[in-house]
Amino acid sequence: MLRRAGRRAAMFLLAAGLAGAAALLLQGLARRDADDPSVPVEPVRRRDIAVVIEATGTVEPVDLIEVKSKASGQIIRLPVQVGSVIRAGDLLAQIDTVEVQNQYDQALAALTAAQATADIAAAQKRRTDELFAQQVITAGEHESATRDDANAEAQLVRARADLAGARQRRADATVRAPGPGTILEQLVSAGQMISSATSSVSGGTTLLRMADLSRIRMRALVSESDIGRVRPGRTATVTVEAFPQRPFQGRVEKIEPRAVVQQSVTLFPVLVSISNQDRALLPGMNGQVSMPVEQRDDVLAVPLDAVRTTRELPAVAAALGLPPEWARAQIESESAAGAGKHGKRAQLVFVETERGLEPRSVRLGLSNFDYAQVLDGLKEGERVALLSVAELQAKRKHYQNRVRERYGSAVPGGSGAGGRGPAGAP
């Protein structure tokens, strides 16, 4: 008997706790319901409406240069490092010049000898010409002297070419900056052996990567549905995470034809060139690109929160406390009077009148995420209902009714249900 009484007491306490929680919940909902404001309205006004395509992207240099050496050998000097700002002609790397200097010295000596041989052959040619003219020597002797002069001249030309090649190889051992820029990556160090970019099958060793950061661009990925409205030459605004309060102005450079698929979404890279004279933007920064594609200035505009489709009419009317059949009859009578001038794709708003909120069909034009251009159906100054609040209120009221149906209104110890606890409780 004691066990049964204890079990009934526990059941009573559990039921009392649930009923108390339900009572508190109902009281809170009733208080919120009593404090609910009426449906807010907003007047129809003239505004500037702009359609803007937004996309995320990454900053990258316009021209990324890989610096290689035409000479093979050991690096004996590397005066730059990552982040160094350089000018055109600055020394980037010095390759050991012992071998190329020896080649140059040999070519210079060969040129000196060839020049002497050519001078002697030319003098011999002049003498044989005079002697042959005086018929002192034979034609064969004259021809032999002419041939020797031509061979000496050819040797001189070859020696000059060899010296020029040796001079160029010696110059190639000194790697200089092809233009102004910033060192982005250093792939070698002093003392390392490298291969030539011209004689190596692999293309040679890359020493550095550099770029002129005054010319930068954003590679943004635009969705397939928006890419048809993007045009090269249009302005764009770039905002990066490093400078959230500083917009950078750019221009659409081009649209790459090859799509990129990310998580089953097709995107197209759009390159936006940006002026970066102060070098604030750095390669790899993430940001967002805003590209205006269409704009209407000083047009009548209605909030999108006030616009619904004809299919949503019954639900919206019920949320506003209006009979859905009456609202539908109002729209049908309006359509009949206007001979269907808004077409099958007309949309709806609820306008505040002396009689309360009344549905009205409207025809809309350009729209963005906030407002839509009114082409027909509304006048400036008319007030339209913002429907999201009404729909939330209707959902909350539906939830309250479900809570009441589930728990009722009885509170233990109160007047509900006679103020009695569960059956059999003492």
Stockholm file with secondary structure:
# STOCKHOLM 1.0

chainA/1-426         MLRRAGRRAAMFLLAAGLAGAAALLLQGLARRDADDPSVPVEPVRRRDIAVVIEATGTVEPVDLIEVKSKASGQIIRLPVQVGSVIRAGDLLAQIDTVEVQNQYDQALAALTAAQATADIAAAQKRRTDELFAQQVITAGEHESATRDDANAEAQLVRARADLAGARQRRADATVRAPGPGTILEQLVSAGQMISSATSSVSGGTTLLRMADLSRIRMRALVSESDIGRVRPGRTATVTVEAFPQRPFQGRVEKIEPRAVVQQSVTLFPVLVSISNQDRALLPGMNGQVSMPVEQRDDVLAVPLDAVRTTRELPAVAAALGLPPEWARAQIESESAAGAGKHGKRAQLVFVETERGLEPRSVRLGLSNFDYAQVLDGLKEGERVALLSVAELQAKRKHYQNRVRERYGSAVPGGSGAGGRGPAGAP
#=GR chainA/1-426 SS CHHHHHHHHHHHHHHHHHHHHHHHHHHHHHHHHHHCCCCCEEECEEEEEEEEEEEEEEEEESSEEEEECSSCEEEEECCCCTTCEECTTCEEEEECCHHHHHHHHHHHHHHHHHHHHHHHHHHHHHHHHHHHHTTCSCHHHHHHHHHHHHHHHHHHHHHHHHHHHHHHHHHHTEEECSSSEEEEEECCCTTCEECCTTTCTTCCCEEEEEECTTEEEEEEEEETTTGGGCCTTCEEEEEETTSTTCCEEEEEEEECSSCEEETTEEEEEEEEEEECTTCCCCTTCEEEEEEEEEEEEEEEEEEGGGCEEGGGHHHHHHHTTCCHHHHHHHHHHHHHHTTTTTCTTCEEEEEEETTEEEEEEEEEEEECSSEEEEEESCCTTCEEECHHHHHHHHHHHHHHHHHHHHHCSCCTTSSGGGGCCSTTCC
#=GC SS_cons         CHHHHHHHHHHHHHHHHHHHHHHHHHHHHHHHHHHCCCCCEEECEEEEEEEEEEEEEEEEESSEEEEECSSCEEEEECCCCTTCEECTTCEEEEECCHHHHHHHHHHHHHHHHHHHHHHHHHHHHHHHHHHHHTTCSCHHHHHHHHHHHHHHHHHHHHHHHHHHHHHHHHHHTEEECSSSEEEEEECCCTTCEECCTTTCTTCCCEEEEEECTTEEEEEEEEETTTGGGCCTTCEEEEEETTSTTCCEEEEEEEECSSCEEETTEEEEEEEEEEECTTCCCCTTCEEEEEEEEEEEEEEEEEEGGGCEEGGGHHHHHHHTTCCHHHHHHHHHHHHHHTTTTTCTTCEEEEEEETTEEEEEEEEEEEECSSEEEEEESCCTTCEEECHHHHHHHHHHHHHHHHHHHHHCSCCTTSSGGGGCCSTTCC
//
